[in-house]
């Protein structure tokens, strides 16, 4: 075998097209190497680790090693590729598909962030991809597979049939933007059914590519003894778990680690006149810290970086105060950068109130006072390409939204609200839904029966992060008529000159 391994070229097939097999032919032991990456959306590395070039170097090395040993290497991806990142805000993730093709991923599962730009963009990205994308619990219009995906696939190697299935977290419906034509079937039940179908079709080994948290992955394995391995993503864990029968491998995020799982398959007598396949695992979570990146991929990344820098490294203003966008800061309380964003949104559409979610601020950085605010900085912080919409809704709905937004503050929920034109206090020691103490709009107490206008992002307006109270609100400015949040922030800063956002008592925690 030579060159890049492609499942379709070597007899991979969608489950529905496969016949049920008869008794398997005798086969010598065979080795399959699974090279796994998940939650990789940044083309460059972070702190000397990860990035496209280093991932490519490990994938290439494992392919060469497998070929030399008469084995096969399959590169797998566990979801979240096309978003969120700086450049994805401009090209909707097209550069990531280009780099993924160059790396040579063979089989992939979409993550929730694959749906961030809506189903039409995802269809375009999947059409550009060389990988086989599996999304067995995703349904599109009248129950069809999502375009460009299949539920399962089977690969043959050395007389063995290796089945893959793909599952996406059903939470995608709430935390991303899949649209009304996309539905998500139950994770565990669907996975068990797909695994049973693969076994019926003759799979000797079943691997689930999943994008969900570890607890759901383990629940999936407990529900189905027909699944041998989970190659996962979503929760950014780097781990290898094995209980002697089933295994889970996750590789962190951004390619800081590349997971390598080598499986030796053997067919042995089952004591009943037949045979069964047994497998032995060998694990490695390969740090990319000291890996020299593939030069050709590094050159592609550098070209993309220079193109981006030329267009985004122009300062639109400066901040006289420190801006802290670390995850723990934007999801726990009032935040200076959150105030800046909410102010810009409210000003852009002339609303009474501005509200945006902490989970949409992604830079995870501290910018010292005196820092230049560039287009690159703003898009790093607001990478989702969201637009600002203007809603009209009652004070009671505003109260409900704030109660929801701080309802999981102790768990670092991305729903935490950053506000403009409004101030409130809350006590997190109170029961959820009864934590708000006072709310003022424009300095006056909130009136439940009064109608207010609200500037928020189109994700929340669609009910994202479970802001269901926004879904039916009157639209004064619709998403299709709105402007990008990031552009509004840049314009706000440029117009204001030096800005001085600060924590100023908009949100007061009393407990």
C-alpha positions in Angstrom: 0.0 0.0 0.0 1.4 3.4 -0.8 0.4 7.0 -0.7 -2.3 8.4 1.5 -4.8 5.9 2.8 -8.4 6.7 1.6 -11.2 4.6 3.0 -13.4 4.9 -0.1 -10.6 3.9 -2.4 -10.0 0.8 -0.3 -13.5 -0.5 -0.1 -15.2 1.7 2.5 -18.9 1.7 2.0 -22.0 3.2 3.5 -23.8 0.7 5.7 -27.0 0.8 3.6 -25.1 -0.4 0.6 -23.5 -3.4 2.3 -24.8 -7.0 2.1 -24.9 -9.1 5.2 -21.8 -11.3 5.1 -21.4 -15.0 5.5 -18.8 -16.7 7.6 -15.5 -14.7 7.5 -12.4 -16.1 5.8 -9.4 -17.0 7.9 -7.1 -14.0 8.4 -3.7 -13.4 10.0 -3.4 -10.8 12.7 -3.6 -7.2 11.3 -2.7 -3.8 12.8 -4.8 -0.7 12.4 -3.4 2.6 13.6 -6.0 5.3 14.3 -4.5 8.8 14.3 -7.0 11.1 16.0 -7.5 14.9 16.4 -10.5 16.8 17.7 -11.6 20.3 18.4 -9.0 21.9 16.0 -10.1 25.2 14.5 -6.9 27.3 14.5 -4.5 26.9 11.6 -1.5 28.1 13.8 -0.3 26.5 16.9 -0.8 27.9 20.5 2.3 28.4 22.7 4.5 26.2 20.4 2.0 23.3 20.3 -0.6 22.2 17.8 -1.5 23.7 14.5 -1.9 22.3 11.0 1.8 21.8 10.2 2.5 19.7 13.4 -0.6 17.7 13.0 0.3 16.9 9.4 3.8 15.8 10.5 2.5 13.2 12.9 -0.2 11.9 10.5 2.4 11.5 7.8 4.9 9.8 10.1 2.2 7.3 11.3 1.3 6.5 7.7 4.9 5.9 6.8 5.3 3.7 9.8 2.2 1.7 9.1 3.1 1.2 5.5 6.6 -0.1 6.5 5.0 -2.6 8.9 2.3 -3.8 6.6 -0.3 -2.1 8.7 -2.7 0.8 7.8 -3.1 4.2 9.4 -6.5 5.9 9.4 -6.6 9.6 10.3 -9.8 10.5 12.2 -11.3 13.8 13.3 -13.7 14.3 16.2 -15.5 17.5 15.3 -15.2 21.3 15.5 -13.1 22.3 12.6 -14.6 25.2 10.6 -15.4 27.5 13.6 -14.7 29.4 15.8 -11.4 31.1 14.8 -10.2 34.4 13.6 -10.1 33.6 10.0 -13.3 31.6 10.0 -15.2 34.8 10.8 -14.1 36.0 7.3 -14.2 32.8 5.1 -16.6 30.7 7.1 -14.0 28.0 7.7 -13.0 27.4 4.1 -9.3 27.6 5.0 -9.7 24.8 7.6 -11.1 22.4 5.0 -8.2 23.3 2.7 -5.7 22.5 5.5 -7.6 19.4 6.6 -7.4 18.1 3.0 -3.7 18.7 2.9 -3.2 16.9 6.2 -5.3 14.0 4.9 -8.1 13.2 7.4 -10.0 10.1 6.3 -13.1 9.9 8.5 -14.6 12.7 10.5 -17.7 13.6 12.5 -19.1 17.1 12.5 -19.0 19.0 15.8 -21.5 21.6 17.0 -19.3 24.4 15.7 -19.6 22.9 12.1 -23.2 24.4 12.3 -22.2 27.9 13.5 -22.6 29.5 10.0 -25.8 27.6 9.3 -26.6 24.5 7.2 -26.0 26.0 3.8 -22.4 27.0 4.6 -21.8 23.5 6.1 -23.0 21.9 3.0 -20.5 23.9 1.0 -17.6 23.0 3.4 -18.5 19.3 3.3 -18.6 19.3 -0.5 -15.0 20.8 -0.4 -13.7 18.1 2.0 -11.9 14.9 1.0 -12.9 13.1 4.2 -15.8 10.8 4.8 -18.1 12.7 7.2 -20.4 10.6 9.4 -23.4 12.1 11.2 -25.7 9.2 12.0 -28.0 11.1 14.4 -28.4 14.2 12.2 -31.4 14.4 10.0 -32.2 17.0 7.3 -35.6 17.7 5.7 -37.9 14.7 5.8 -35.4 12.5 7.7 -32.6 12.3 5.1 -28.9 12.2 6.0 -27.4 15.7 6.2 -26.0 16.5 2.7 -22.4 15.4 2.4 -22.6 12.9 5.3 -23.4 9.3 5.9 -24.5 7.4 9.0 -21.7 4.8 8.9 -18.9 3.4 6.7 -16.9 0.2 6.6 -13.2 -0.2 5.8 -11.5 -3.5 4.9 -7.9 -4.2 5.9 -6.1 -7.5 6.1 -9.2 -9.6 6.0 -10.9 -7.6 8.7 -13.9 -5.2 8.4 -13.7 -2.0 10.5 -17.0 -0.2 10.9 -17.2 3.5 11.8 -20.3 5.4 12.9 -20.6 9.1 13.7 -22.7 10.9 16.4 -23.1 14.6 17.2 -24.2 16.1 20.5 -28.0 16.8 20.3 -27.2 20.0 22.2 -26.1 21.4 18.9 -29.7 22.5 18.3 -29.3 24.9 21.2 -25.7 25.9 21.2 -25.2 26.4 17.5 -27.2 27.5 14.4 -28.3 24.3 12.5 -31.5 25.9 11.3 -35.1 24.6 11.3 -34.4 21.9 8.7 -31.9 20.0 10.8 -32.8 17.7 13.7 -30.7 15.6 16.1 -31.8 12.1 17.1 -31.0 10.7 20.6 -27.3 10.1 21.0 -27.2 6.8 22.9 -30.1 5.0 21.3 -29.1 6.0 17.8 -25.5 4.9 18.4 -26.5 1.5 19.7 -28.8 1.0 16.7 -26.1 2.0 14.2 -23.5 -0.3 15.9 -25.9 -3.2 15.7 -26.4 -2.6 12.0 -22.7 -2.5 11.4 -22.3 -5.8 13.1 -25.1 -7.3 11.0 -23.3 -6.0 8.0 -20.2 -8.0 9.0 -18.1 -5.4 10.9 -15.4 -7.1 13.0 -14.6 -4.0 14.9 -16.9 -1.0 15.5 -15.5 2.5 16.2 -17.8 5.4 17.1 -16.6 8.9 16.2 -18.4 11.2 18.6 -18.7 14.8 19.4 -20.0 14.9 23.0 -18.8 15.0 26.6 -17.1 12.0 28.2 -20.2 11.1 30.4 -22.3 10.6 27.3 -19.5 8.6 25.6 -19.3 6.2 28.5 -23.1 6.0 28.6 -23.0 5.0 24.9 -20.5 2.3 25.6 -22.5 0.9 28.5 -25.6 0.8 26.2 -23.9 -1.2 23.5 -21.4 -4.0 23.8 -21.2 -3.9 20.0 -19.1 -0.7 20.1 -15.4 -1.4 20.7 -14.0 2.2 20.7 -15.0 5.8 20.9 -12.8 8.4 19.3 -14.3 11.6 20.8 -14.2 15.3 21.1 -16.2 18.3 22.4 -15.0 18.6 26.0 -11.4 19.2 25.1 -10.2 16.4 27.3 -6.9 14.6 26.5 -7.3 11.0 27.8 -7.1 7.3 27.0 -9.6 5.1 28.9 -9.8 1.3 28.7 -11.7 -1.2 30.9 -10.5 -4.4 29.2 -13.4 -4.5 26.8 -14.0 -1.0 25.4 -12.0 2.1 25.0 -12.2 5.9 24.7 -9.6 8.2 23.2 -9.7 12.0 23.1 -6.9 14.3 22.1 -7.5 17.6 23.8 -7.8 20.5 21.4 -6.0 22.5 18.7 -3.7 19.6 18.0 -1.7 20.2 21.2 -1.9 16.4 21.4 -2.5 13.9 18.6 -4.0 10.6 19.8 -2.5 7.4 18.4 -4.4 4.2 19.0 -2.8 1.0 17.5 -5.1 -2.0 17.5 -3.9 -5.5 16.7 -6.8 -7.6 15.4 -6.8 -11.4 15.5 -9.4 -14.0 14.6 -9.6 -16.8 17.2 -11.8 -19.8 17.8 -14.9 -19.1 19.8 -15.3 -22.6 21.2 -18.6 -23.1 19.3 -17.1 -24.1 16.0 -16.8 -20.5 14.8 -14.4 -17.6 15.2 -14.4 -14.2 16.9 -12.2 -11.2 16.5 -10.2 -10.0 19.5 -8.1 -6.8 19.7 -5.3 -5.5 21.7 -4.8 -1.7 22.2 -1.7 0.4 22.4 -2.1 4.1 23.2 -0.2 7.3 22.9 -1.2 10.9 23.4 1.6 12.5 21.3 2.5 16.0 22.4 3.3 18.3 19.5 5.5 20.6 21.5 8.8 19.3 20.1 7.4 18.2 16.7 8.8 19.9 13.6 5.9 20.8 11.4 5.5 19.7 7.8 7.1 22.4 5.7 4.6 22.4 2.9 1.7 22.8 5.4 3.6 25.4 7.3 4.0 27.4 4.1 0.3 27.3 3.5 -0.4 28.5 7.0 2.1 31.3 6.7 0.6 32.5 3.5 -2.9 32.6 5.0 -1.5 34.4 8.1 0.1 37.1 6.0 -3.0 37.7 4.0 -5.0 37.9 7.1 -2.5 40.2 8.9 -2.5 42.7 6.0 -6.2 43.1 6.2 -6.7 43.0 10.0 -3.6 44.5 11.6 -4.8 48.0 11.2 -5.7 49.6 14.5 -9.2 51.1 14.8 -8.5 52.6 18.2 -6.9 52.0 21.6 -8.1 51.1 25.1 -7.0 53.1 28.1 -8.1 50.3 30.4 -7.2 46.6 30.7 -9.5 44.2 28.9 -9.8 40.7 30.3 -11.5 38.2 28.0 -10.5 35.0 29.8 -13.2 32.3 29.9 -13.6 32.6 33.7 -13.9 36.3 33.5 -16.5 36.6 30.7 -18.7 33.9 32.2 -18.8 34.9 35.9 -19.6 38.6 36.2 -19.6 42.1 34.7 -16.7 42.4 32.3 -15.2 45.5 30.6 -14.9 43.9 27.2 -18.4 42.5 27.5 -19.6 46.1 28.3 -17.8 47.4 25.2 -19.5 44.9 23.0 -23.0 45.4 24.5 -22.6 49.2 24.2 -21.6 49.0 20.5 -24.5 46.7 19.7 -27.0 49.0 21.5 -25.7 52.1 19.9 -25.6 50.6 16.4 -29.4 49.8 16.4 -30.6 52.5 18.8 -32.0 50.0 21.4 -33.0 50.6 25.0 -30.9 47.6 26.1 -27.9 45.7 24.8 -27.3 42.0 25.8 -24.8 39.5 24.6 -23.6 36.2 26.0 -20.2 35.6 27.5 -19.9 32.3 25.6 -19.6 34.4 22.4 -16.4 36.1 23.6 -13.6 33.6 22.8 -10.1 35.2 22.9 -9.2 34.1 26.4 -6.6 36.9 26.7 -5.7 39.9 28.8 -5.0 43.1 26.9 -3.0 45.7 28.9 -4.2 49.3 29.2 -2.9 51.2 26.1 -3.4 48.2 23.8 -4.4 48.9 20.2 -7.7 47.5 19.2 -7.4 46.1 15.8 -9.7 44.2 13.5 -7.7 41.1 14.3 -8.3 41.6 18.1 -12.1 42.1 17.6 -12.5 39.1 15.3 -10.4 36.9 17.7 -12.9 37.8 20.4 -16.0 37.6 18.3 -15.3 34.8 15.8 -18.8 33.5 15.1 -19.9 36.0 12.5 -23.0 36.9 14.5 -25.2 39.8 13.4 -27.0 42.2 15.7 -30.8 42.0 15.7 -33.3 44.4 17.4 -36.2 42.9 19.4 -39.2 44.4 21.1 -40.3 42.6 24.3 -41.8 43.2 27.7 -40.0 43.9 30.9 -41.2 40.6 32.2 -39.4 38.8 29.3 -36.2 40.9 30.0 -36.4 39.7 33.7 -36.8 36.1 32.5 -33.8 36.4 30.2 -31.6 37.8 33.0 -32.7 35.0 35.4 -31.8 32.5 32.8 -28.5 34.1 32.0 -27.3 34.0 35.6 -29.0 30.7 36.4 -25.8 28.6 35.8 -23.2 31.2 36.8 -21.7 28.8 39.3 -21.0 26.4 36.4 -19.4 28.9 34.1 -22.3 28.9 31.6 -21.7 30.7 28.3 -25.2 32.1 28.6 -24.0 34.7 31.2 -25.3 38.1 30.0 -23.3 41.3 29.4 -25.5 44.3 29.2 -25.8 47.9 28.2 -28.4 50.5 29.2 -29.4 48.2 32.0 -28.1 47.3 35.5 -29.1 44.5 37.8 -28.2 42.8 41.0 -28.5 39.1 41.9 -27.9 36.6 44.7 -26.6 33.2 43.4 -27.4 31.6 46.8 -31.1 31.9 46.0 -33.0 29.2 44.0 -32.6 29.4 40.2 -35.3 31.5 38.7 -35.5 33.7 41.8 -32.0 35.2 42.0 -32.6 38.7 40.5 -33.0 41.3 43.2 -33.2 44.6 41.3 -33.2 45.7 37.6 -33.0 49.2 36.2 -33.3 50.4 32.6 -31.9 53.8 31.9 -31.7 54.4 35.7 -35.4 53.7 36.2 -36.8 50.4 37.7 -37.8 47.8 35.1 -41.5 47.7 34.5 -42.7 44.2 33.7 -45.6 45.4 31.5 -43.6 48.0 29.5 -42.2 47.2 26.1 -38.4 47.7 25.6 -36.2 47.3 22.6 -33.3 45.0 22.9 -30.1 44.7 20.8 -28.8 41.1 20.9 -27.0 38.7 18.7 -28.8 36.6 16.2 -27.7 33.4 18.0 -29.5 34.3 21.2 -32.5 35.7 19.2 -33.0 32.3 17.8 -33.1 30.8 21.3 -29.4 29.9 21.4 -27.9 29.1 24.9 -31.6 28.4 25.8 -32.8 32.0 25.6 -36.1 30.7 24.5 -37.9 33.9 25.6 -36.3 35.7 22.6 -37.6 33.3 19.9 -41.1 34.7 19.6 -40.2 38.4 20.2 -41.1 41.0 17.7 -38.2 41.7 15.2 -37.5 45.4 14.6 -34.3 44.5 12.8 -34.1 41.0 11.5 -30.8 39.0 11.2 -30.9 39.2 7.4 -31.1 43.0 7.6 -28.6 43.4 10.4 -24.9 44.1 10.5 -22.1 42.0 11.9 -21.4 42.5 15.6 -17.6 42.6 15.0 -18.0 45.4 12.5 -20.2 47.4 14.9 -17.6 47.1 17.6 -14.8 48.3 15.3 -16.9 51.2 14.1 -17.8 52.1 17.7 -14.2 52.1 18.8 -13.1 54.0 15.7 -15.8 56.7 16.2 -15.1 57.1 20.0 -11.4 57.3 19.6 -9.6 56.0 22.8 -12.2 53.9 24.7 -12.1 53.2 28.4 -14.5 50.3 29.1 -14.6 49.3 32.8 -16.5 47.3 35.4 -18.9 50.0 36.6 -21.7 48.4 38.6 -23.9 47.2 35.7 -24.0 43.7 37.3 -23.7 43.3 41.1 -23.5 40.0 42.8 -24.8 40.0 46.3 -23.9 36.6 47.7 
